[in-house]
Amino acid sequence: MEWLNYHHLFYFWTVMQEGSITAACNKLSLAQSTVSAQLRKLEGSLGGKLFNRQGRSLEATDLGQLVFQYADKIFPLGRELMDQVHNRPVIGPLSLKVGIVDVVPKLMARKLLEPALCLDRKVRLVCHEGKEQDLLADLALHNLDLVIAEGPIRSGLSIKAYNHFLGECGITFFAEKNLAKHLSENFPASLDNTPMVMPMAMTMLRCALDQWFEKLAIQPVVVAEFEDNALLTVFGQAGDGVFVAPTVIESEVKNQYQVEIIGRCDSIKESFYAISVERILKHPAVVAITDIARHSFFSSDQK
């Protein structure tokens, strides 16, 4: 088995944190020649360069960035371990790395994650947005603590993770003020032949909307389709078409985007899930997110 020299790794980690070898030497109270020699030994054991020199500054290589990502987990975790063993209060913010599937409305993501920022202990929140499958892959590699999604894990994905239902709500239809005129008077029939900006076909929300329109014999004019919910909302705000958002954030949507509410639909439900590799949640911030969502944020008619 190949063993990693953690002293060498610690010197490298310090250089990355401080931004230069000189600054790292000052913090470590070591000579520059000593730190430089230890970095060369680390490069030798890893089989590649950690830095490229750009003038007087150092720039981490791809290998250097990868090594730093691991070191940035190892040393804070080691410090926390020693604090726990010696019954010292754990210092520093609690890290929470969250993946947000790109179809989740940004205002919804903010409301769901808000309890993590209200804990007595300070939390350092790191958010990544992307496709569900990519985020779940990062979750499986423990690069994320949690994924926020609009549905449970799809069957067929070879990822061991658990669904934690947060809640569900109906949807609200919005439009820019000029477009919204008279649309609320005969809702939902008023949506017939009305321009709409919609989620992409085959998404859960789009399928539910298409079925609802078909049932009511309503044919809106789909002027644009979007993968990214934030971009969809921007087009709706500009007056390009009617758009929908979860009812639980309708006041935030109306105020932030200066749009009008046309009507609501309770028969179409949007569901939200927290997905983790833990069956029983332990991370304090994740527990807070799920508890507040289930007991306060969503309406009482939850699963």
C-alpha positions as CSV (number, residue, x, y, z in Angstrom):
1,M,0.0,0.0,0.0
2,E,1.2,3.5,-0.9
3,W,1.3,5.8,2.1
4,L,0.7,9.6,1.9
5,N,3.0,11.9,3.9
6,Y,0.6,14.1,5.6
7,H,3.2,16.6,6.7
8,H,4.0,17.2,3.0
9,L,0.3,17.4,2.2
10,F,-0.2,19.9,5.1
11,Y,2.5,22.2,3.7
12,F,0.9,22.1,0.3
13,W,-2.5,22.8,1.8
14,T,-1.2,25.8,3.7
15,V,0.5,27.2,0.5
16,M,-2.8,27.0,-1.3
17,Q,-4.7,28.6,1.5
18,E,-2.2,31.4,2.0
19,G,-1.7,32.0,-1.7
20,S,2.1,31.8,-1.9
21,I,5.0,29.9,-0.5
22,T,6.3,33.0,1.3
23,A,3.0,33.5,3.1
24,A,2.9,29.9,4.0
25,C,6.4,29.9,5.4
26,N,5.5,32.9,7.6
27,K,2.5,31.1,9.0
28,L,4.4,27.8,9.5
29,S,7.5,29.5,10.8
30,L,9.6,27.5,8.4
31,A,12.3,28.4,5.9
32,Q,11.2,28.7,2.3
33,S,13.8,26.1,1.2
34,T,12.2,23.6,3.7
35,V,8.7,24.1,2.4
36,S,9.8,24.0,-1.3
37,A,11.7,20.8,-0.6
38,Q,8.7,19.1,1.0
39,L,6.5,20.2,-2.0
40,R,8.9,18.6,-4.4
41,K,8.8,15.4,-2.4
42,L,5.0,15.4,-2.4
43,E,5.1,15.9,-6.2
44,G,7.4,13.0,-6.5
45,S,5.2,10.7,-4.5
46,L,2.1,11.8,-6.5
47,G,3.9,11.6,-9.9
48,G,3.0,15.0,-11.2
49,K,3.4,18.8,-10.7
50,L,1.2,20.6,-8.3
51,F,2.0,24.1,-9.4
52,N,2.9,26.0,-12.6
53,R,4.8,29.3,-12.1
54,Q,3.1,32.3,-13.6
55,G,5.6,35.2,-13.3
56,R,6.1,35.6,-9.5
57,S,2.9,33.7,-8.6
58,L,2.0,30.0,-8.5
59,E,-1.0,28.5,-10.2
60,A,-2.3,25.1,-9.2
61,T,-2.3,22.5,-11.9
62,D,-5.3,20.2,-12.4
63,L,-3.5,17.7,-10.1
64,G,-2.9,20.5,-7.6
65,Q,-6.6,21.4,-7.6
66,L,-7.6,17.8,-7.1
67,V,-5.2,17.3,-4.2
68,F,-6.3,20.5,-2.6
69,Q,-10.0,19.4,-2.7
70,Y,-9.1,16.3,-0.7
71,A,-6.7,18.2,1.6
72,D,-9.4,20.8,2.3
73,K,-11.6,17.9,3.6
74,I,-8.8,16.0,5.5
75,F,-7.4,18.7,7.7
76,P,-10.6,20.5,8.9
77,L,-12.0,17.0,9.6
78,G,-8.9,16.1,11.6
79,R,-9.1,19.3,13.6
80,E,-12.8,18.6,14.3
81,L,-11.9,15.0,15.4
82,M,-9.4,16.3,18.0
83,D,-11.8,18.8,19.3
84,Q,-14.5,16.1,19.8
85,V,-12.0,13.7,21.4
86,H,-10.9,16.3,23.9
87,N,-14.4,17.6,24.5
88,R,-13.6,21.0,23.1
89,P,-16.2,23.1,21.4
90,V,-15.9,22.5,17.6
91,I,-14.8,25.8,16.0
92,G,-15.4,27.0,12.5
93,P,-18.4,26.8,10.3
94,L,-20.3,23.6,9.6
95,S,-19.9,22.7,5.9
96,L,-23.0,21.9,3.9
97,K,-22.6,21.0,0.2
98,V,-25.9,20.9,-1.7
99,G,-26.7,20.0,-5.2
100,I,-29.8,21.7,-6.7
101,V,-31.4,20.2,-9.8
102,D,-31.7,22.9,-12.4
103,V,-35.5,22.6,-12.7
104,V,-36.0,23.5,-9.1
105,P,-37.0,27.2,-8.9
106,K,-34.3,29.3,-7.3
107,L,-36.7,31.0,-4.9
108,M,-37.8,27.5,-3.8
109,A,-34.3,26.4,-3.3
110,R,-33.6,29.4,-1.1
111,K,-36.7,28.9,1.0
112,L,-35.8,25.2,1.5
113,L,-32.2,25.9,2.5
114,E,-33.0,28.8,4.7
115,P,-33.2,26.8,8.0
116,A,-29.6,25.7,7.5
117,L,-28.5,29.3,7.7
118,C,-30.6,29.9,10.9
119,L,-28.8,27.4,13.1
120,D,-27.1,28.5,16.3
121,R,-23.8,27.2,14.7
122,K,-22.6,29.0,11.7
123,V,-23.0,27.1,8.4
124,R,-20.8,27.5,5.3
125,L,-23.2,26.7,2.5
126,V,-21.8,25.6,-0.9
127,C,-24.4,25.1,-3.7
128,H,-24.0,23.4,-7.0
129,E,-26.6,23.5,-9.7
130,G,-26.8,20.9,-12.5
131,K,-28.5,17.9,-14.0
132,E,-30.0,15.3,-11.6
133,Q,-27.8,12.5,-12.8
134,D,-24.6,14.5,-12.5
135,L,-25.5,15.7,-9.0
136,L,-26.4,12.2,-7.8
137,A,-23.0,11.0,-9.1
138,D,-21.3,13.6,-7.0
139,L,-23.5,12.6,-4.0
140,A,-22.4,9.0,-4.4
141,L,-18.8,10.1,-4.3
142,H,-19.5,12.1,-1.1
143,N,-18.8,15.4,-2.9
144,L,-22.2,16.6,-1.8
145,D,-24.2,16.2,1.4
146,L,-27.6,16.6,-0.2
147,V,-29.4,16.9,-3.5
148,I,-32.6,19.0,-3.7
149,A,-34.9,17.6,-6.5
150,E,-38.4,17.8,-7.8
151,G,-38.9,14.1,-7.5
152,P,-37.4,10.9,-6.0
153,I,-34.5,9.1,-7.6
154,R,-35.6,7.6,-10.9
155,S,-35.5,3.8,-11.0
156,G,-32.7,2.3,-13.0
157,L,-30.0,4.6,-11.6
158,S,-27.2,2.5,-10.0
159,I,-26.8,4.9,-7.1
160,K,-27.4,4.0,-3.5
161,A,-29.2,6.9,-2.0
162,Y,-32.3,7.6,-0.1
163,N,-35.3,9.9,-0.8
164,H,-36.5,12.2,2.0
165,F,-39.9,13.7,1.1
166,L,-40.0,17.4,2.0
167,G,-43.5,18.3,0.9
168,E,-45.8,19.2,-2.0
169,C,-48.0,22.1,-3.2
170,G,-50.1,23.3,-6.1
171,I,-49.0,25.7,-8.8
172,T,-49.7,29.3,-9.5
173,F,-49.9,31.0,-13.0
174,F,-48.2,34.3,-13.4
175,A,-47.8,36.9,-16.2
176,E,-46.4,40.3,-16.8
177,K,-48.9,43.0,-15.9
178,N,-49.9,43.9,-19.5
179,L,-50.3,40.3,-20.5
180,A,-52.1,39.5,-17.3
181,K,-55.0,41.9,-18.0
182,H,-58.3,40.0,-18.2
183,L,-56.6,36.6,-18.0
184,S,-57.7,36.1,-14.4
185,E,-61.4,36.8,-15.2
186,N,-62.1,33.5,-16.9
187,F,-59.2,31.4,-15.6
188,P,-58.3,28.7,-16.7
189,A,-60.3,29.0,-19.9
190,S,-58.5,32.3,-20.5
191,L,-55.3,30.4,-21.1
192,D,-56.6,29.0,-24.4
193,N,-54.5,30.5,-27.3
194,T,-52.5,32.5,-24.8
195,P,-48.7,32.5,-25.0
196,M,-46.9,30.5,-22.4
197,V,-43.3,29.8,-21.5
198,M,-43.0,26.2,-20.4
199,P,-40.6,23.6,-18.9
200,M,-39.1,21.2,-21.3
201,A,-41.2,18.2,-22.6
202,M,-40.9,15.0,-20.5
203,T,-40.2,16.8,-17.3
204,M,-42.7,15.9,-14.5
205,L,-44.2,19.4,-14.4
206,R,-44.6,19.7,-18.1
207,C,-46.3,16.3,-18.4
208,A,-48.7,17.3,-15.6
209,L,-49.5,20.6,-17.3
210,D,-50.0,19.0,-20.7
211,Q,-52.5,16.4,-19.2
212,W,-54.3,19.2,-17.4
213,F,-54.7,21.3,-20.5
214,E,-55.9,18.3,-22.5
215,K,-58.5,17.4,-19.9
216,L,-59.9,21.0,-20.0
217,A,-59.6,21.2,-23.8
218,I,-57.3,24.2,-23.5
219,Q,-54.5,24.9,-26.0
220,P,-52.0,27.5,-24.9
221,V,-49.5,28.8,-27.4
222,V,-46.1,27.5,-26.3
223,V,-43.7,30.2,-27.4
224,A,-40.6,28.8,-25.6
225,E,-39.4,25.8,-23.6
226,F,-36.6,25.8,-21.1
227,E,-34.4,23.4,-19.2
228,D,-33.3,26.1,-16.7
229,N,-36.1,27.4,-14.5
230,A,-34.4,30.7,-13.8
231,L,-34.2,31.5,-17.5
232,L,-37.8,30.5,-18.0
233,T,-38.9,33.0,-15.3
234,V,-36.8,35.8,-16.8
235,F,-38.7,35.3,-20.1
236,G,-42.0,35.2,-18.3
237,Q,-41.1,38.4,-16.4
238,A,-40.4,40.1,-19.7
239,G,-43.9,39.4,-21.0
240,D,-43.1,36.6,-23.4
241,G,-45.7,34.3,-21.9
242,V,-47.5,33.0,-18.9
243,F,-45.5,30.9,-16.6
244,V,-46.0,28.8,-13.4
245,A,-44.3,28.5,-10.1
246,P,-45.0,26.6,-6.8
247,T,-47.9,28.2,-4.9
248,V,-45.9,28.2,-1.6
249,I,-43.5,30.9,-3.1
250,E,-46.1,32.8,-5.1
251,S,-45.7,36.0,-2.9
252,E,-41.9,35.9,-3.4
253,V,-42.3,35.4,-7.2
254,K,-44.8,38.2,-7.5
255,N,-42.7,40.7,-5.5
256,Q,-39.3,39.8,-6.9
257,Y,-40.3,39.7,-10.6
258,Q,-43.1,42.3,-10.5
259,V,-45.7,40.0,-12.1
260,E,-49.4,39.3,-11.5
261,I,-51.1,36.2,-10.3
262,I,-53.6,34.9,-12.9
263,G,-54.9,31.8,-11.0
264,R,-54.0,28.7,-9.1
265,C,-54.2,25.0,-9.8
266,D,-54.3,22.6,-6.8
267,S,-54.8,19.4,-8.9
268,I,-51.2,19.7,-10.3
269,K,-48.8,19.1,-7.4
270,E,-45.1,19.8,-7.3
271,S,-43.2,17.6,-4.9
272,F,-39.8,18.3,-3.5
273,Y,-37.2,15.8,-2.1
274,A,-34.0,15.9,-0.2
275,I,-31.8,13.0,-1.5
276,S,-28.9,11.8,0.6
277,V,-26.7,8.7,1.0
278,E,-28.0,8.4,4.6
279,R,-31.2,6.6,5.4
280,I,-31.3,8.3,8.8
281,L,-30.3,11.9,8.5
282,K,-27.6,13.1,10.9
283,H,-26.1,16.3,9.5
284,P,-27.6,19.1,11.7
285,A,-28.2,21.4,8.8
286,V,-29.9,18.7,6.7
287,V,-32.1,17.7,9.7
288,A,-33.2,21.3,10.1
289,I,-34.0,21.6,6.4
290,T,-36.2,18.5,6.4
291,D,-37.9,19.3,9.7
292,I,-38.9,22.8,8.7
293,A,-40.0,21.8,5.3
294,R,-42.3,19.0,6.6
295,H,-43.7,20.8,9.6
296,S,-43.8,24.5,8.7
297,F,-43.1,25.4,5.1
298,F,-45.6,23.3,3.1
299,S,-49.3,23.1,3.7
300,S,-50.7,20.5,6.0
301,D,-52.0,18.1,3.2
302,Q,-48.6,16.4,2.9
303,K,-47.8,12.8,2.3
